[in-house]
Amino acid sequence: MHVIVFVTDDGKSPDGTAPLLYLRDNPKSALPPHPGAKGWRYFATVPLLDQMFESERRDVETALGAGQPFITERMVR
């Protein structure tokens, strides 16, 4: 399974970017409204086996398997 990753800024912050939104790479996937009233920006499309998901892979798999997006506050640098 591939995952589409969205962020809320341009990724230039020295601290990283958060929150992150993960969607299943599927034409039926839709962006949810952002909880902070900011817009989502496309970041990458990666396989779910990518090391980026290592700490939360099970939670991401569960949400995406149920057809839901997954939002995390974890920073990505």
C-alpha positions in Angstrom: 0.0 0.0 0.0 1.2 3.5 -0.8 0.4 6.5 1.4 0.0 10.1 0.4 1.6 12.5 2.9 0.4 16.1 3.4 1.9 18.8 5.7 0.7 22.2 6.8 3.7 24.4 5.9 6.5 24.5 3.3 8.9 22.3 5.2 11.4 25.1 5.7 11.0 25.4 9.5 14.2 24.3 11.3 12.1 22.3 13.8 10.4 20.3 11.1 6.8 20.2 10.0 3.6 19.0 11.7 0.9 18.0 11.8 1.0 15.4 9.1 -1.9 13.9 7.3 -1.7 10.4 5.8 -4.2 9.2 3.1 -4.3 6.0 1.2 -3.2 6.4 -2.4 -6.6 5.9 -3.8 -8.8 8.2 -6.0 -11.6 8.0 -3.5 -9.4 9.5 -0.7 -10.4 13.1 0.3 -8.6 15.7 2.4 -10.4 16.4 5.7 -10.6 20.0 6.8 -7.5 21.0 8.7 -8.1 21.4 12.4 -6.0 24.6 12.6 -7.8 26.2 9.6 -4.6 25.9 7.6 -4.4 24.2 4.2 -2.8 20.9 3.6 0.2 20.8 1.2 1.3 17.7 -0.7 4.6 16.3 0.7 5.3 12.8 -0.7 3.8 9.5 -1.8 5.6 6.6 -0.1 5.1 2.9 0.6 3.7 2.1 4.0 6.8 0.0 4.6 8.9 3.2 4.5 10.9 3.9 7.7 8.9 7.2 8.0 6.0 5.1 9.5 8.1 2.9 11.8 6.8 4.3 15.1 3.1 4.4 14.1 2.7 1.9 11.3 0.0 -0.1 13.0 -2.1 3.0 13.7 -1.7 4.3 10.2 -2.6 0.8 8.7 -5.7 0.6 11.0 -7.0 4.0 10.0 -6.3 3.7 6.3 -7.7 0.2 6.2 -10.9 1.5 7.6 -11.0 4.2 4.9 -10.1 7.0 7.3 -7.3 9.6 7.1 -4.6 9.5 9.9 -3.4 12.8 11.4 -0.3 12.9 13.6 1.4 15.8 15.4 4.8 14.1 15.0 7.5 16.3 13.5 9.2 15.3 10.3 12.5 16.9 9.4 
